[in-house]
Amino acid sequence: MRGFRGFRRRKDERKTPVIPSTREDLKVSIYRDLEKNHRVMKDLFERCYDVNFRIFRIGKEIEAEIIYVDNMAHIDEINTHILTPLMRKSCSRPEEVEEFLREELPAVYVKPVETFDECARLVSSGEPVLFIDGWRRALNLGLRQLEKRAVSDPEGEPVIRGPKEGFIESAQTNTALLRRRIQSPQLKLEEMRLGRYTQTRVIIAYMEGIVNESVLDEVKRRLERIDVDAVLESGVIEELIEDNPYSPFPQIHFTERVDAVCADLLSGRVAIITDGTPDVLVAPVSFPAFLQATEDYYLRSIYATAVRWLRYLLFFFSLVAPSFYVATISFHPEAVPTEQLFTFASSRERIPLPTIVETVLMELAFEAVREAGLRLPKLVGSAVTIVGALIIGEAAVTAGIVSAPVVIVVALTGIASFTIPRYSLGFAMRVLRFPLLLISGAFGMVGFSLSLIALVIHLASLRSFGMPYLSPIAPFRPKQMKDVFWRTFWWKMGTRPIQSTNIHRQAPDQKPGPERGGEH
């Protein structure tokens, strides 16, 4: 990404068009003269070897030109349904060509194009464009053919019971997957383009009559303010529209699962589908939603509730276990039973490092092994992670660098962190564990307690598109608690979650938060 030199527009680019041209202003309308149109498009796509310009005659009287990109347009369909019929057709007026394409070629999607700007965008996206001499419009033929992978099980969110299909990189396929699940005209899909150069397709999905209109308007407003060179992945959008970018906690949920997005839409949330990535953004969200797995709603209520309680317990353990251990051993050893304290003391006889130092070293080693397992090929990644952790832990204890209790605490903390169903929340816990560990090592149980209090205050102050982050715990809503700490029976779920209407808007001069993303 170094080549971008930042996403925002530099001062010397403020007056540059969205699609630059050295000769023509692309916002002007298409000319009647085919030669002028050819010259504009030829200059625009100069030094683009993959763009083809095919000039031919319709019958014997009208000159025409079709422009398309290799390997992005359906060449067989162009030859069979466009070039061959038109070259054999006898037309005296350009309007007859459009009528012919609409009536006699029903498989072709024909749409008039008025400006060079739109023509350039269509050709760049793979759509063939037809120019006809004597006509001030072009025709979008809708014969784009792009390679895409098949729909498969999302690897980042596996389930034992439930649908095994996930989103892919094609926005068109993703919207079709939603339509197949929610067969209702109330499912609305609105399209916009983001990125001055990429012109990335972004689709806003919501359920009319269910979604909170204030939340929907706020989502649209924040998206419309985005003014960057490129939107290559949904993470760019997430960072530009979230309420508090300085918080380690995610305020927008992303998922690859089709069933999860459908459930969110039916709960009144808004989904943001970005072309080129399988990760779909969902807003607004609350903190408890990040600890709820999709599979919870396919298991029986008793099983799902038991697993959810275990998940909450392990989540808290993964955050505080190393810090609590360091604070207790370093500052409050009297809180440990005598026999257990002797065991800890004997294991630390040959350890020259303080407890805080050896714990931090083991945490860093564990994170390094985990990161290495993610970056290595799948066939060797898991083996390297397991073997590396065993070898490093055993070697560190044998060499007297760290004690065995520290290895056990760090290992259990890592295992507990894997139970968090949402990757973004798990990453936040990994980041927060280190400052909490350092504060506990410096100030003991007082620092540990104050850190937890500050963390809870921070969580209570966060909002996601106007909805309190700890909702429905704070503010407390008893009717909504049936799907927080336990998953109630389906026949008791009679109401949808309440989406707050109190949208938080920042002042225009404030850069962080929902007001950023435009020109500064």
N, C-alpha and C positions, 0 to 999 in steps of 0.2 A: 504493500500500500504506500510505499515511500514515493512512488511516482505521482500520487495525487497531491502531495504537499498540503494535506488537509482537504476536507470536503467542501469547505465554504468558499465562496467566490472571493477572489482577490480584487483589490481596488482597480487594477488595470483591466478587469474583465467585466465591470459593471454594465457596460453597454453592448456586450457581445450577444448576438442572437442565440436562441436556444440551439439551433442547428446552423453553424456559421456558413456563409457563402461569400466568395470573393467578388462576385459580380452582381448578383441579384439579391434583393430582399425577398426572402422566401415567404413572407406573409402576403405577397401580392397574389392576385388571381392568376389562373392558368391562361396562357395566350391562345388565340385562335390558330396561330401559325404553328404547325407541327415542328418546323425547323427551329423556331425560337425555344419551344419547349424542350426539344432534344438538346439544344446547346446549354440551357440552364441545368438540366439533369446531368448532362455529361460533365460539365464543369464541377458540379456538386460532388459527383462520385468519381472524380479524377483520381487516378492511382488506386482504384478499387478493382482488382483483377476479377473478383468473383461476381461483379454486377454485369449482367448481360443486357444489351440493347438490341432488340430484334425489330427491324423495320420491315413492313410488308404492306401489301395492298389488299383492301377489302373489295373483292370483285376486281374491277379494272379502273375504278374511278377514284376511290378514297384511299389516301395514304394513312397508315396507322403505325404505332410503335408500342411494343410491350417491353417493360423493364422488369427484371426479376433477378434474384440472387441465387447462385448455384447452391444446391443441397438444402435450400430453405423453401423453395417453391416446388409444387408438384409438376414436374416437367412433362410427364405422360399426359396428365389432364390438360395442360396448356396446349400441347400439340394436338390432342384428340378433340377437345371440346372448344378450343378457342381459335387457334391458327387455322386448322384445316377447314372447319365450317365457315369461318369468316372469309377466307380466301376464295371459297367457292360461292359465297353469297353475293348476290348482286344488290348493292345498296347505293342509292343516290344521295341520301342525307345522313349525317351522323346520328340523328335521333333514331333512325331505323336500326342502327347497330345495337343501341341499348335495348330497344324493343325486342330485337331478335335474341339477344342474350337472356333477357328476362323470361320470354315466353317459350322459346324453343330449347333452351338449355337450363332446365330447372335445377340441375345439380350445382350450378354455379351461383355463388353469392355475389351479386352485382350491387355496388354502392357508389354513387357519384362522389368525386373528390373535387374540391373547389380551389385549393391553394397548393403551392409548391411545398410549403411546410408539411402539410399532411401527406403529400405524395412521398416526400423524403422519409418521413417516419414509417410509412407503410412499407416502402421498399426495404428499409433497414430492418424491419421486423420480419421480413420474409414474404410479404404479400405482393403478388404481381400487380402492376398498375398498367392500364392500357390508355394511351393517348391517341386521339383521332383528329386528323387535320380538319380545321374549320369549326371545332367545338371547344368552348371555353371551360370544359370540364374533363376530368379523367375518370376512369372507372377502376374501382378496387374489385378485383375478381375473386378474392377470398379463396385462393388456392395455396395457402401456406402449408408446408409439410415439414415439421420439425421432429428430430429424433428425440425420444423420451424413453425413460425406463418404465418397466411395468409396475403396476401397483403391487406392493409387497407389505409384509409385516414390519412395522416400525421397530428397528433394532434398539432404539433408545428407550422404548416404553413397552417392554414385553409383558404379556399377560398369559396366564394359563387358561382362563375362561373368558371368552369375549371375542369380538371380531378381530380378525388378523389382517386387516387392510389399513394402510396408512396413506397419507398424502405424498405426492411426488413433486417434482420441480415444475410441473406444468400447471398454471393457474386454471386453464380451461378444464383439465381433467379433475382438478380439486373441486371446482364448483359443480361439476357433474356428479362427483361422489356425494356432495352435500344434497344435491337435488334428488338423488336416488334414495337417500335416507329420509329426507323431509319432503314429502310429496304434497306440498301445499303452496298455493300462490302467495301466502303470507311471507314466505321466505324471499327476502329482497336482496339483490346483489347489485351494488353500485360500483362503477369503475372510475378510476382516476389514474393519472400518470404522474410519477415522481422521478426526479433526477433529470437535470438539464440535458445530460448527454445519454444516459441509459434509457430514459423514458420508460421506466419499469412499470408494468401493469400492477396496480394495487386494487383489490376488490374488497369492499366493505360489505359484510354479510350480517343480516339481522332479521328478526322476526317482527313483522309489522303487527302492532296491537299488543305485543308482549314487551318489546324493548322500551326502556325509559327514553323518551324523546330528548330530554336534556342531556343525557349521557351520549346519545347518538350524535346530537349537534356538536357536543364538545369534541368527540372523536374526529368528526369531519373538519372542525375548525383547526385542530392541531395538525392534522394531516395536510391541510391546504397551506399551512404556514411553512412546511418543509421546503427549503430551497438549498439543495446540495447538488454537487456534480453528478453523483452516482448513488443509486440505491441497489446494492448488489445482494443484500440479504435482509431478512426481516429484523435482524438485530440493529441495523442502522435506524430503522423506523422506531423500534422500541426505545432506544436511547434518546431519540429526539422528541418523543411525545410523553414520556413518563413524567410523573409529578415531581419527584425528588431524585435527580440523577446522582446526588452525593450519598444516598443511602445504599448500604450493601444489600438491602433486601429487594427482591424483584417486585415491581408493582404492576407488571403485565405478565400474564402467563403465556407460554408458548407450548405447542404440542403438535405431534405428527398424527395423532389418532383422529380418525373421522368421527367415531362415535363420541369421543370426548367433546369435540367442537359442536356436534349436534346437540348434545346435552346442555352445553353452555348457551347455545342460541335459544333453546327452549326455556332456559332459566332467565332470559332477558338480557344476556350479555351480547357484546358486539365482537365479531371475528374479523380480522384483517388478514387477507390472503395476499401474499406477495409472489409474483411470478419469478421463478428461478430458485425457489427454496421450498422444502416440504414443511417448514416450521410455520404454523399459523398462530398469529397473536390473538389473545382473548383478553378483553377488558370490559368492565372493571373486575378486579379480583380482590379477595381478602386473604389474610394470612392462613386461616384454617384450610382454605382450598388447596394450598400447596402440600398439605399432609394427607390429602384424600386421593387415593389411587382410583383409576377408572374401574379396576376389577372389584372394588368395594360394592358397586351397584349390581354386580352380576352374581355375587355370592349371597348366601342366606344372611339375614340380618344379624343373627347371633355370631356367625363366623366373622363377618365384616367388622362388627363392633369390637370383637376380641383382638383382631389384627390391628385395628385402628388404635386401640389403647396401647398395644405393644409398640406401635410406631411412634406415638407421642412420647412414651417413656424413653425409647432409644434415641429419639431426636434430642431430648433434653440431656440425655447422658452424653451424646456425641459433642455437645456444646460445652458442658461444664466439667466432665470427668477429669481431664488433665489439669485444669486450673484448680479444681477442688483438691486433687491429690497433692499438688505442689504447695498450696496454701496450708493444708493440714500438716504435711510432713515438715515443712520449713518453719512454720510459726506456731502450730498448735499440736505438737506431738502428744500432749496429754489427752487429746480426744481419741487417740487410737488405743485399743486394748493392749495391755502390757505384753502379752505373749506375741501378738501380731507386731508390736513395735520392735521387740527383740529380733523378730524375723527380718523386718525391714532394715534394722541396723546392721545385722550380720551380712545382708546382701550388699550393703553399701560400704563395707570395710575397705575394699580395695579401689573404690571409686574416687578419683581425685576431684571430680567436678561437682558443683552444687546441684541440687535437685532440679532447679529451674533450667540450668544449662543442659543437662542431659535430657530433660523432657523436650526442650525445644529442638535439640539435635535429632532426637528420634522422630519428632513430628515432621521435621524437614526431610528426613530420610524416607519416611512413609509417603509423603507427598511426592517426592522424586520418583519413587518406585511406581506409584499410581499414575503419574504423568507419563512415565516411560511405557507403561502398559497400554495407555491410550494411543500413543503415537506409533508404536510398533505394529507390524502386520498382525492380523487377527490370529493367524496360526501360531504365532510365537508370543503374542502379547500377554495372554493369560498365564502361560507357563513362566515367562520372565517375571511377572508380578508376584506369583506365588513363591517361586524358588528364590527370587531376589529378596523378598521379605524374610523368608526363613534363614537364609544365609547371613544377611546383614544383622538380624536380631541375635542369632546364635553367636556370630563372630564378635559383636559388640559386647555381649555379656562375658564371653570367654576372655576377651582382651582387657576387661575391666574398665571399659569406657562408660557403660551405662549399667544400671542394676536391672535385675529381672523384673521387679514390680513395675518399673517404668515401661519396659517392653510390653508387659501384659496390659497396662492401662492404655498405651497408645494403640496396640493391636485391637483391643475391644472398642476403642473410640472409632477407629477406622471401619470396623465391621458395622457398628451402629450407624455410621454416616451413610452406609450403602442402603439402608432401609428407607431413606427419604425418597419418596416417589418422584419428586420434581428436581431435575438437575440444577436448576437455577437457585433453588433454596439450599440445596446441598453445597453448592459453591459458596454461598453466603456464609454458611456455617464454617466452612474451611478457612475463610478469610477472618472471621470474627474470633476463631479459636486462639489465634496468636496474640492479639492485643489483650484478650482476657487472661491468657496464660502469663503474659509479662506483668500485667497489673497485679495479679494474684501472687506472683513471685516476689514483687517489690513491696506490697502492702498487706499481704496475708489475707485473712478472711474478711477484713474490713474492705479492702479493695475489691475482693471477689463479690461481696454483697452489693457494694455501690455500683459496680459494673453491671450487674444484673438489673438493678433498679433503673439505671440509665438506659439500658437496652429496652426495658418494658416501656419507659416513657417515650423513647424514640418510636417504638412500634405504635403506640397510641396516637402519636402525632401524625403518622403517615396517612395519606389518602390515595386512592386509586380512582381517578376520574370522579372525584367527589364522594366516593364511598369510603367510610372509615376502614382502615386496614385490619383492625381487630374485630370488625363486625362479624357475627352478631354478639361477640363477647363484650365488647366495649364500642359503642353503647350496647347495653344488654337488651336483647330481644328474645324473650323466652320462646316465642313461637318458632323462631328460626334455629333454636338450639338442637332440634331433632336430627340435624345432619352435621353436627360439629364433633362432639366427643363420641357419639355413637351414631350408627346408621339405622334409623328407625325402619319399621316395616313399610313396604310400598303402599299398603292400603291405608297408612296413616299420613302419608305425604300428600296433603291436600292443598298446599299453597306453594307458590314459587318464592325464591329468595327476593328480598326487598332491595332494589337498587336505589341508592341515595340520589336525591334530586339537588342536593346542595353542592353544586359544582364550584370548585375552588379555582378562581381566575387570578393570575398574578398581574401586577402592573406592567404596562408595556415596556418600561425601562429595565425590568428584571430579566436577565439573560437565562438563569437556570430555570428548569421546570418546563411547563407546557408552552411558554411563550418563546422558547428558543427554536432554532431551526431555520429562521429567516435570515435576511441580510442584517448585518450589524456594522 
